[in-house]
Amino acid sequence: MKLKENYKWSLVVPTSMGIRLTPVAQGQPIHTSDNLFMQATSAETNVANISAYLGLPVKVLTTFVKGSPIAQFIKDNLRSRHLEYEGKEIEQGGPWGYRHQINIADSGFGSRGPRVWNDRSGEVGRTLNVNDFDLDRIFGQEGVQILHLSGLIGALSQETSRFCLELARTAKKQDTKISFDLNYRASFWKGREQELHEIFSEIASIADILVGNEEDFQLCLGVEGPEAGGKDIGAKIESFKGMIRNVKKSFPGASVFATTLREVISANSHLWGAIMLEGEDWYVVEPRPINVLDRIGGGDGFVGGLLYGILKGWDPEKWPQFGWATGALATTFLTDYGQPADEDQVWSIWGGNARVLR
């Protein structure tokens, strides 16, 4: 995949930033916990984190509540994660006005699965608007190698849907590659099914990299695929390949198609794999066991590692391998994003080497 050569940003991601609250006592449920750990979060910055921690220039396009201490917390956190940001400051409008989203979650333990409660009323990220950013400067004058879009932002509101569509159109004109992780959420699509299907289909039609699971491809794009979930995920690899072939027939403009494979043995033990089609070549990471501290963010970690491999110009075989390992890495953190120390740490995970490094 040939990337833009004159650029300031390796990766640009639009996102709605918020906070995530999890029990300090790891593995305990929210309803029994009176001490919570707060982190700044979004699915899209989870993806961007891999490239940022490994030294590539990354920019976040977002929006903030003016004067909010939570907004300041988020800004400070993004800086600490080596993520540049740009975003409009929106007046709160009083106590019942705008705020940053709150994600309330526990990681589950053993036979008790994780639970996530999203509190997004009044979310300031829903106001993201193309008129708030100088796209000619960002994509034309500064230059961007890859724009990464998520279906979460694409479906958050009518404004963010248009925002993502205009970003994709601008990126295409400026020879920026487009990555699109479909990330279907039923609650976001309710009452907007036809509208969002058309928008997602247009973005997918000009995307270069398409990522999604069996549910994403079927419910966002109407492409036939295997039944979601279930056991013996390794035996379904051929059916997943068939789904990706169907996606490629419908969206032939893309050159990379990827999906993760996950079978949940318990909250702390998963089988983790991946499939990627690049051009006419298949690359399969057979599902193998990983230990899980907190599963949230594992899929984002995979996408982040996949994109990092593309940005580094590696051979395609390494893209899903590195993505598999950065996804596995993310599940070992209390944050929902991976924080790799260096490439060697990631490749050690891929190689199954958990020996102490002195």
DRENVEXLO-601143 format. One record per residue (C-alpha): residue in three letters; x negated, y negated, z negated. Coordinates in steps of 0.5 Angstrom, whole numbers, plus 2048, in hexadecimal, padded with zeros to 3 digits. Example, Ala and Ser with C-alpha at 12.3 -4.5 7.8 and 13.67 -1.06 7.14 Angstrom:
ALA7E78097F0;SER7E58027F2;
REM end
This chain:
MET800800800;LYS7FD7F9802;LEU7FE7F47FD;LYS7FD7EC7FE;GLU7F67EA7FE;ASN7F77E37FC;TYR7FA7E37F5;LYS7FA7E07EE;TRP7FF7E57EB;SER7FE7ED7EC;LEU8057EE7E9;VAL80B7E97E8;VAL8117EC7E4;PRO8187E87E2;THR81B7EA7DC;SER81F7E87D6;MET81B7E87CF;GLY81E7EA7C9;ILE81C7ED7C2;ARG81C7F57C0;LEU81E7F77B9;THR81C7FE7B7;PRO81B8017B0;VAL8148007AC;ALA8158077AA;GLN81480A7B0;GLY81980F7B3;GLN81E80D7AE;PRO82580B7B0;ILE8278037B1;HIS82D8047AC;THR8298077A6;SER8238027A7;ASP8227FB7A3;ASN81B7F97A6;LEU81B7F87AE;PHE8157F77B2;MET8167F17B8;GLN8137F17BE;ALA8147ED7C5;THR8167F17CA;SER8197F27D1;ALA8197F87D6;GLU8157F47DB;THR8107F27D7;ASN80F7F97D5;VAL80D7FA7DC;ALA8097F47DD;ASN8057F67D6;ILE8017FB7D9;SER7FD7F77DE;ALA7FD7F17DA;TYR7F97F57D4;LEU7F57F87DA;GLY7F27F17DC;LEU7F77EF7E2;PRO7FA7E97E3;VAL8027E97E1;LYS8077E47E1;VAL80E7E47DD;LEU8147E07E0;THR8197DF7DA;THR81D7DA7D6;PHE81D7D87CF;VAL8217D57CA;LYS81F7CE7C9;GLY81C7CD7C1;SER81E7D47BF;PRO8197D87BB;ILE81A7DE7BE;ALA8187DB7C5;GLN8117D97C2;PHE8107E07BF;ILE8117E27C6;LYS80D7DD7C9;ASP8077DF7C4;ASN8087E67C5;LEU8087E67CD;ARG8017E27CC;SER7FE7E77C8;ARG8007EC7CD;HIS7FC7E97D2;LEU8037E77D6;GLU8047E07D9;TYR80B7DD7D9;GLU80F7D87DC;GLY8167D67DA;LYS81B7D17D9;GLU81D7CF7D2;ILE8257CF7D1;GLU8287CB7CC;GLN82B7D07C7;GLY8327CC7C7;GLY8337CD7BF;PRO8337D37BB;TRP8387D77C0;GLY8347D57C6;TYR82E7D97C9;ARG8297DD7C6;HIS8247E37C8;GLN8277EA7C8;ILE8267EF7C2;ASN8257F67C3;ILE8267FA7BD;ALA8238017BD;ASP8208077BA;SER81C80C7BD;GLY81F8127BA;PHE81C8187B7;GLY81C8207B9;SER8238227BA;ARG82681B7B9;GLY8258177BF;PRO8248107C0;ARG82980A7C0;VAL8298047C3;TRP82E7FE7C2;ASN82E7F87C7;ASP8307F17C4;ARG8307EC7CA;SER8357E87C9;GLY8337E07CB;GLU82D7E37CE;VAL8297DD7D1;GLY8267E27D6;ARG82C7E27DA;THR82B7DB7DC;LEU8257DD7E0;ASN8267D97E6;VAL8227D87ED;ASN8227D17ED;ASP81E7D17E6;PHE8187D37E9;ASP8137D17EF;LEU8137D77F3;ASP80F7D47F9;ARG80A7D27F4;ILE80A7D97F0;PHE80A7DE7F7;GLY8077D97FC;GLN8027D57F9;GLU8007D97F3;GLY8017E07F6;VAL8047E67F3;GLN8027ED7F5;ILE8087F17F2;LEU80F7EE7EF;HIS8127F37EB;LEU81A7F37EA;SER81E7F77E5;GLY8257F97E6;LEU8267F67DF;ILE8257EF7E1;GLY8287F07E7;ALA82F7F27E4;LEU82E7EE7DE;SER8337E87E1;GLN8357E57E7;GLU8307E07E7;THR82A7E57E5;SER82D7E97EB;ARG82C7E47F0;PHE8257E27ED;CYS8227E97EE;LEU8257E97F5;GLU8227E27F7;LEU81B7E47F3;ALA81B7EA7F8;ARG81D7E67FE;THR8177E17FD;ALA8127E77FB;LYS8147EA802;LYS8127E4805;GLN80C7E3802;ASP8097EA803;THR80A7EC7FC;LYS80B7F37FA;ILE8127F47F7;SER8137FA7F1;PHE81A7FB7EF;ASP81B8007E9;LEU8238017EA;ASN8248017E2;TYR82C8037E2;ARG8308017DC;ALA8378027DC;SER8397FD7D8;PHE8367F77DC;TRP8397FA7E2;LYS8407FA7E0;GLY8457F67E4;ARG83F7F47E9;GLU83E7FB7EC;GLN83F7F97F3;GLU83B7F27F3;LEU8357F57EF;HIS8357FB7F4;GLU8357F67FA;ILE82F7F27F6;PHE82B7F87F4;SER82C7FB7FB;GLU8297F57FE;ILE8237F57F9;ALA8227FC7FA;SER8227FB802;ILE81C7F6802;ALA8187F97FC;ASP8127FD7FD;ILE8128017F7;LEU8188047F4;VAL8198077ED;GLY81E80B7EA;ASN8218117E6;GLU8278157E9;GLU82C8117E6;ASP82980A7E9;PHE82980C7F0;GLN83080F7F0;LEU83380A7EC;CYS8308047EF;LEU82F8067F6;GLY83480B7F7;VAL82E8107F9;GLU8308187F7;GLY82B81B7F2;PRO82B8207ED;GLU82F8207E6;ALA82C81C7E1;GLY82981F7DB;GLY8298267D9;LYS82482C7D8;ASP81E82F7DC;ILE81C8287DF;GLY81682B7E3;ALA81B8307E7;LYS81F82A7EA;ILE8198277ED;GLU81B8297F4;SER8228267F3;PHE81E81F7F0;LYS81A81F7F7;GLY8218207FB;MET82481A7F7;ILE81D8167F9;ARG81E818800;ASN825816800;VAL82380F7FD;LYS81D80E803;LYS823810808;SER82780A806;PHE821805804;PRO81C807809;GLY818800808;ALA815803801;SER80F806801;VAL80E8097FA;PHE81480D7F6;ALA81380F7EF;THR8178127EA;THR8158157E3;LEU81781C7E0;ARG81981C7D9;GLU81C8227D5;VAL81D8217CE;ILE81B8277C9;SER81C8227C3;ALA81B81B7C1;ASN81481C7C0;SER8128217C6;HIS8148207CD;LEU8128237D4;TRP80F81D7D8;GLY80E81D7DF;ALA80F8197E6;ILE81081A7ED;MET80D8157F2;LEU80E8147FA;GLU8098107FD;GLY80A810805;GLU80B817807;ASP80781A801;TRP80A81C7FA;TYR80681C7F4;VAL8098207EE;VAL8078207E7;GLU80A8267E4;PRO80E8257DD;ARG8098267D7;PRO80A8257D0;ILE80981E7CC;ASN80A81C7C5;VAL80E8167C4;LEU80E8117BF;ASP81380D7C2;ARG81680E7C9;ILE8198077CB;GLY8148047D0;GLY81180B7D3;GLY81480A7DA;ASP8128037DA;GLY80B8057D8;PHE80B80A7DE;VAL80D8047E3;GLY8088007E0;GLY8028057E1;LEU8058077E8;LEU8057FF7EA;TYR7FE7FE7E7;GLY7FB8047EB;ILE7FE8017F1;LEU7FB7FA7EF;LYS7F47FD7EE;GLY7F48007F5;TRP7F38077F3;ASP7F580D7F7;PRO7FD80F7F7;GLU7FC8157F3;LYS7F98117ED;TRP7FF80D7EC;PRO8048127E9;GLN7FF8157E5;PHE7FD80E7E2;GLY80480C7E1;TRP8068137DE;ALA8008127D9;THR80280A7D7;GLY80980D7D6;ALA8078127D2;LEU80380D7CE;ALA8088087CD;THR80C80D7C9;THR80780E7C4;PHE8088067C2;LEU80C8037BD;THR80D7FE7C2;ASP8117FF7C9;TYR80C7FE7CD;GLY8058017CE;GLN7FF7FD7CC;PRO7F98017D0;ALA7F28007CD;ASP7EF8017D4;GLU7EF8067DA;ASP7EB80B7D7;GLN7F080C7D1;VAL7F680D7D6;TRP7F28127DA;SER7F08167D4;ILE7F88167D2;TRP7F98197D9;GLY7F381E7D8;GLY7F68207D2;ASN7F081E7CE;ALA7F281B7C7;ARG7EB81C7C4;VAL7E98177BF;LEU7E48117C3;ARG7DF80F7BF;
REM end
